[in-house]
Amino acid sequence: MLSVSATPSFVRVAKKLHPKDKKVLDEAVQTVLADPFVGTEKKGDLVGVFVYKFKLNKQETLLAYALRPDKTKPGEAVLLGLGPHENFYLGLKR
């Protein structure tokens, strides 16, 4: 199983979630850790970034992560971002 780490921007967003929503987020992270290729890999500027979509309060939420050291033999999943689709990819590019 993969180890997990998170960027400060991910931690900032996750910290603001309601405890009930944090459980849903934890389930999504466990799904990613069980199968790191469950998300879709992005192309272009975001090559190497995977995005897993799940429902949070009846709204589709995106969880962005990267596999380290590389995607062929991942040892760690780095959680990059969390949020709704609106402006999500613009925030990731920054």
N, CA, C and O atoms as a DFTB+ gen file, in Angstrom:
376 C
 N C O
     1  1       0.847      -1.191       0.000
     2  2       0.000       0.000       0.000
     3  2       0.885       1.244       0.000
     4  3       2.002       1.227       0.516
     5  1       0.385       2.281      -0.566
     6  2       1.129       3.532      -0.696
     7  2       1.145       4.312       0.614
     8  3       0.223       4.221       1.425
     9  1       2.210       5.078       0.799
    10  2       2.195       6.066       1.871
    11  2       1.527       7.317       1.313
    12  3       1.373       7.461       0.100
    13  1       1.138       8.205       2.192
    14  2       0.405       9.391       1.745
    15  2       0.999      10.637       2.394
    16  3       1.387      10.626       3.563
    17  1       1.059      11.702       1.613
    18  2       1.442      13.012       2.135
    19  2       0.540      14.043       1.471
    20  3      -0.136      13.747       0.486
    21  1       0.534      15.235       2.008
    22  2      -0.369      16.267       1.491
    23  2       0.354      17.600       1.415
    24  3       1.236      17.898       2.220
    25  1      -0.040      18.390       0.430
    26  2       0.508      19.735       0.297
    27  2      -0.201      20.661       1.287
    28  3      -1.309      20.354       1.726
    29  1       0.413      21.777       1.641
    30  2      -0.243      22.711       2.566
    31  2      -1.589      23.223       2.060
    32  3      -2.502      23.441       2.857
    33  1      -1.724      23.417       0.755
    34  2      -3.005      23.899       0.230
    35  2      -4.100      22.848       0.405
    36  3      -5.243      23.202       0.691
    37  1      -3.777      21.567       0.239
    38  2      -4.751      20.505       0.465
    39  2      -5.154      20.464       1.942
    40  3      -6.338      20.353       2.259
    41  1      -4.187      20.551       2.828
    42  2      -4.456      20.506       4.264
    43  2      -5.354      21.666       4.681
    44  3      -6.247      21.497       5.511
    45  1      -5.120      22.839       4.106
    46  2      -5.917      24.021       4.423
    47  2      -7.389      23.804       4.070
    48  3      -8.275      24.165       4.844
    49  1      -7.645      23.219       2.912
    50  2      -9.026      22.969       2.480
    51  2      -9.655      21.848       3.312
    52  3     -10.805      21.957       3.739
    53  1      -8.904      20.784       3.537
    54  2      -9.443      19.625       4.270
    55  2      -9.750      19.975       5.720
    56  3     -10.684      19.430       6.309
    57  1      -8.966      20.882       6.294
    58  2      -9.167      21.259       7.693
    59  2     -10.503      21.955       7.909
    60  3     -11.083      21.876       8.992
    61  1     -10.992      22.640       6.873
    62  2     -12.234      23.398       6.994
    63  2     -13.484      22.539       6.826
    64  3     -14.597      23.026       7.023
    65  1     -13.315      21.269       6.464
    66  2     -14.473      20.408       6.237
    67  2     -15.159      20.022       7.542
    68  3     -14.525      19.967       8.596
    69  1     -16.443      19.760       7.461
    70  2     -17.228      19.253       8.582
    71  2     -16.748      17.832       8.887
    72  3     -16.346      17.119       7.967
    73  1     -16.778      17.402      10.145
    74  2     -16.310      16.041      10.479
    75  2     -16.974      14.933       9.654
    76  3     -16.327      13.942       9.313
    77  1     -18.246      15.096       9.337
    78  2     -18.947      14.108       8.518
    79  2     -18.356      14.074       7.108
    80  3     -18.231      13.010       6.502
    81  1     -17.998      15.246       6.598
    82  2     -17.411      15.323       5.267
    83  2     -15.978      14.793       5.254
    84  3     -15.519      14.266       4.241
    85  1     -15.273      14.932       6.372
    86  2     -13.914      14.407       6.463
    87  2     -13.909      12.887       6.341
    88  3     -12.971      12.309       5.792
    89  1     -14.960      12.238       6.852
    90  2     -15.063      10.785       6.721
    91  2     -15.216      10.391       5.260
    92  3     -14.622       9.409       4.814
    93  1     -16.008      11.150       4.514
    94  2     -16.179      10.878       3.082
    95  2     -14.854      11.094       2.358
    96  3     -14.500      10.318       1.471
    97  1     -14.129      12.132       2.725
    98  2     -12.822      12.401       2.138
    99  2     -11.846      11.271       2.464
   100  3     -11.085      10.837       1.598
   101  1     -11.867      10.796       3.707
   102  2     -10.991       9.689       4.092
   103  2     -11.284       8.439       3.266
   104  3     -10.362       7.719       2.882
   105  1     -12.561       8.178       2.992
   106  2     -12.923       7.028       2.157
   107  2     -12.383       7.203       0.738
   108  3     -11.908       6.244       0.129
   109  1     -12.455       8.426       0.214
   110  2     -11.937       8.691      -1.127
   111  2     -10.417       8.499      -1.161
   112  3      -9.883       7.943      -2.121
   113  1      -9.730       8.953      -0.127
   114  2      -8.273       8.787      -0.064
   115  2      -7.925       7.303       0.035
   116  3      -6.966       6.852      -0.590
   117  1      -8.687       6.548       0.807
   118  2      -8.442       5.101       0.920
   119  2      -8.662       4.408      -0.418
   120  3      -7.936       3.474      -0.758
   121  1      -9.652       4.856      -1.177
   122  2      -9.893       4.299      -2.509
   123  2      -8.697       4.551      -3.408
   124  3      -8.277       3.662      -4.149
   125  1      -8.148       5.754      -3.349
   126  2      -6.975       6.098      -4.157
   127  2      -5.772       5.269      -3.723
   128  3      -5.010       4.800      -4.569
   129  1      -5.592       5.085      -2.427
   130  2      -4.447       4.324      -1.939
   131  2      -4.558       2.847      -2.318
   132  3      -3.545       2.199      -2.582
   133  1      -5.779       2.312      -2.346
   134  2      -5.977       0.922      -2.717
   135  2      -5.705       0.696      -4.202
   136  3      -5.130      -0.323      -4.582
   137  1      -6.117       1.644      -5.038
   138  2      -5.897       1.557      -6.485
   139  2      -5.456       2.928      -6.987
   140  3      -6.301       3.767      -7.296
   141  1      -4.143       3.173      -7.073
   142  2      -3.662       4.507      -7.435
   143  2      -4.061       4.972      -8.828
   144  3      -3.966       6.164      -9.122
   145  1      -4.502       4.067      -9.691
   146  2      -4.859       4.455     -11.050
   147  2      -6.368       4.592     -11.227
   148  3      -6.866       4.577     -12.353
   149  1      -7.104       4.726     -10.109
   150  2      -8.557       4.890     -10.178
   151  2      -8.925       6.257     -10.750
   152  3      -9.981       6.404     -11.366
   153  1      -8.082       7.240     -10.557
   154  2      -8.318       8.574     -11.109
   155  2      -7.857       8.656     -12.550
   156  3      -7.158       7.771     -13.043
   157  1      -8.252       9.717     -13.215
   158  2      -7.830       9.911     -14.602
   159  2      -6.600      10.809     -14.632
   160  3      -6.530      11.820     -13.933
   161  1      -5.635      10.419     -15.454
   162  2      -4.414      11.212     -15.557
   163  2      -4.654      12.394     -16.484
   164  3      -5.259      12.245     -17.546
   165  1      -4.188      13.545     -16.090
   166  2      -4.361      14.760     -16.870
   167  2      -3.237      14.903     -17.892
   168  3      -2.187      14.270     -17.782
   169  1      -3.481      15.742     -18.879
   170  2      -2.517      15.962     -19.953
   171  2      -2.132      17.429     -19.998
   172  3      -2.719      18.256     -19.300
   173  1      -1.160      17.742     -20.808
   174  2      -0.748      19.132     -20.988
   175  2       0.033      19.659     -19.806
   176  3       1.011      19.049     -19.374
   177  1      -0.400      20.799     -19.281
   178  2       0.295      21.439     -18.156
   179  2       0.257      20.583     -16.893
   180  3       1.147      20.686     -16.049
   181  1      -0.747      19.754     -16.759
   182  2      -0.922      18.963     -15.543
   183  2      -0.529      17.502     -15.740
   184  3      -1.084      16.627     -15.075
   185  1       0.398      17.223     -16.621
   186  2       0.817      15.842     -16.857
   187  2       1.407      15.271     -15.559
   188  3       2.183      15.937     -14.874
   189  1       1.035      14.056     -15.241
   190  2       1.486      13.423     -13.997
   191  2       0.533      13.612     -12.839
   192  3       0.730      13.025     -11.775
   193  1      -0.496      14.419     -13.024
   194  2      -1.496      14.652     -11.972
   195  2      -2.714      13.785     -12.282
   196  3      -3.207      13.764     -13.410
   197  1      -3.186      13.078     -11.268
   198  2      -4.389      12.260     -11.392
   199  2      -5.521      12.951     -10.654
   200  3      -5.289      13.615      -9.644
   201  1      -6.744      12.801     -11.148
   202  2      -7.914      13.398     -10.499
   203  2      -8.963      12.315     -10.293
   204  3      -9.377      11.644     -11.238
   205  1      -9.386      12.157      -9.044
   206  2     -10.429      11.200      -8.676
   207  2     -11.684      11.999      -8.317
   208  3     -11.624      12.927      -7.511
   209  1     -12.825      11.631      -8.923
   210  2     -14.082      12.333      -8.680
   211  2     -14.948      11.521      -7.730
   212  3     -15.087      10.308      -7.886
   213  1     -15.536      12.205      -6.733
   214  2     -16.443      11.556      -5.795
   215  2     -17.485      12.566      -5.332
   216  3     -17.333      13.769      -5.541
   217  1     -18.542      12.065      -4.702
   218  2     -19.633      12.927      -4.235
   219  2     -19.385      13.337      -2.788
   220  3     -19.073      12.510      -1.931
   221  1     -19.530      14.629      -2.542
   222  2     -19.422      15.187      -1.203
   223  2     -20.594      16.139      -1.032
   224  3     -20.648      17.172      -1.699
   225  1     -21.520      15.818      -0.164
   226  2     -22.748      16.599       0.019
   227  2     -23.514      16.754      -1.297
   228  3     -23.948      17.850      -1.650
   229  1     -23.669      15.658      -2.003
   230  2     -24.418      15.603      -3.262
   231  2     -23.808      16.471      -4.356
   232  3     -24.476      16.776      -5.345
   233  1     -22.558      16.871      -4.193
   234  2     -21.864      17.672      -5.195
   235  2     -20.602      16.923      -5.618
   236  3     -19.875      16.383      -4.784
   237  1     -20.360      16.902      -6.917
   238  2     -19.157      16.235      -7.394
   239  2     -17.929      17.023      -6.947
   240  3     -17.826      18.228      -7.173
   241  1     -17.008      16.317      -6.311
   242  2     -15.796      16.924      -5.776
   243  2     -14.597      16.237      -6.409
   244  3     -14.619      15.029      -6.643
   245  1     -13.560      17.000      -6.682
   246  2     -12.365      16.464      -7.316
   247  2     -11.219      16.405      -6.316
   248  3     -10.982      17.347      -5.560
   249  1     -10.518      15.282      -6.329
   250  2      -9.345      15.069      -5.487
   251  2      -8.158      14.871      -6.421
   252  3      -8.105      13.894      -7.168
   253  1      -7.208      15.797      -6.378
   254  2      -6.026      15.724      -7.236
   255  2      -4.863      15.150      -6.445
   256  3      -4.625      15.517      -5.294
   257  1      -4.142      14.236      -7.094
   258  2      -2.984      13.632      -6.442
   259  2      -1.927      13.288      -7.485
   260  3      -2.218      13.159      -8.674
   261  1      -0.704      13.144      -7.014
   262  2       0.412      12.746      -7.873
   263  2       1.072      11.538      -7.240
   264  3       1.061      11.380      -6.019
   265  1       1.646      10.688      -8.073
   266  2       2.320       9.491      -7.598
   267  2       3.822       9.720      -7.639
   268  3       4.356      10.168      -8.653
   269  1       4.498       9.417      -6.553
   270  2       5.942       9.598      -6.453
   271  2       6.584       8.260      -6.130
   272  3       5.932       7.473      -5.444
   273  1       7.764       7.931      -6.541
   274  2       8.664       8.704      -7.374
   275  2       8.239       8.752      -8.839
   276  3       8.569       9.715      -9.532
   277  1       7.527       7.757      -9.327
   278  2       6.952       7.842     -10.669
   279  2       5.717       6.957     -10.736
   280  3       5.452       6.182      -9.817
   281  1       4.961       7.070     -11.826
   282  2       3.690       6.362     -11.886
   283  2       3.827       4.881     -12.197
   284  3       2.864       4.134     -12.026
   285  1       5.008       4.426     -12.653
   286  2       5.168       3.004     -12.933
   287  2       5.364       2.199     -11.656
   288  3       4.865       1.079     -11.549
   289  1       6.079       2.752     -10.692
   290  2       6.281       2.090      -9.397
   291  2       6.036       3.103      -8.285
   292  3       6.978       3.576      -7.651
   293  1       4.764       3.434      -8.049
   294  2       4.491       4.461      -7.031
   295  2       4.754       3.946      -5.619
   296  3       4.434       2.805      -5.285
   297  1       5.332       4.796      -4.818
   298  2       5.557       4.478      -3.421
   299  2       4.821       5.433      -2.506
   300  3       4.615       5.151      -1.326
   301  1       4.425       6.574      -3.066
   302  2       3.771       7.604      -2.267
   303  2       2.745       8.331      -3.125
   304  3       2.973       8.598      -4.305
   305  1       1.612       8.646      -2.508
   306  2       0.597       9.473      -3.151
   307  2       0.626      10.836      -2.476
   308  3       0.443      10.931      -1.263
   309  1       0.851      11.878      -3.242
   310  2       0.890      13.246      -2.728
   311  2      -0.445      13.898      -3.061
   312  3      -0.771      14.080      -4.234
   313  1      -1.220      14.250      -2.040
   314  2      -2.517      14.887      -2.238
   315  2      -2.291      16.361      -2.539
   316  3      -1.713      17.089      -1.732
   317  1      -2.755      16.795      -3.712
   318  2      -2.465      18.146      -4.183
   319  2      -3.604      19.131      -3.996
   320  3      -3.374      20.286      -3.638
   321  1      -4.834      18.685      -4.237
   322  2      -5.944      19.624      -4.181
   323  2      -7.268      18.928      -3.975
   324  3      -7.401      17.726      -4.203
   325  1      -8.250      19.704      -3.538
   326  2      -9.591      19.210      -3.258
   327  2     -10.562      20.342      -3.507
   328  3     -10.333      21.471      -3.071
   329  1     -11.659      20.044      -4.215
   330  2     -12.653      21.087      -4.421
   331  2     -13.612      20.764      -5.549
   332  3     -13.482      19.735      -6.212
   333  1     -14.574      21.647      -5.766
   334  2     -15.515      21.466      -6.878
   335  2     -14.813      21.760      -8.205
   336  3     -13.699      22.283      -8.223
   337  1     -15.458      21.426      -9.290
   338  2     -14.841      21.561     -10.618
   339  2     -14.550      23.015     -10.995
   340  3     -13.591      23.293     -11.715
   341  1     -15.367      23.925     -10.514
   342  2     -15.226      25.332     -10.882
   343  2     -13.856      25.873     -10.474
   344  3     -13.527      25.911      -9.289
   345  1     -13.064      26.288     -11.456
   346  2     -11.724      26.857     -11.257
   347  2     -10.740      25.901     -10.585
   348  3      -9.694      26.337     -10.103
   349  1     -11.052      24.624     -10.545
   350  2     -10.195      23.650      -9.871
   351  2      -8.842      23.518     -10.566
   352  3      -7.796      23.538      -9.918
   353  1      -8.876      23.384     -11.890
   354  2      -7.638      23.176     -12.627
   355  2      -6.770      24.436     -12.680
   356  3      -5.544      24.342     -12.748
   357  1      -7.391      25.597     -12.649
   358  2      -6.616      26.842     -12.583
   359  2      -5.827      26.909     -11.280
   360  3      -4.669      27.328     -11.267
   361  1      -6.456      26.496     -10.192
   362  2      -5.775      26.479      -8.895
   363  2      -4.636      25.479      -8.857
   364  3      -3.605      25.731      -8.234
   365  1      -4.814      24.346      -9.519
   366  2      -3.745      23.348      -9.554
   367  2      -2.530      23.831     -10.339
   368  3      -1.391      23.532      -9.980
   369  1      -2.776      24.568     -11.396
   370  2      -1.661      25.047     -12.209
   371  2      -0.778      26.013     -11.427
   372  3       0.429      26.088     -11.658
   373  1      -1.380      26.743     -10.509
   374  2      -0.608      27.679      -9.686
   375  2       0.116      26.897      -8.674
   376  3       0.841      27.466      -7.857
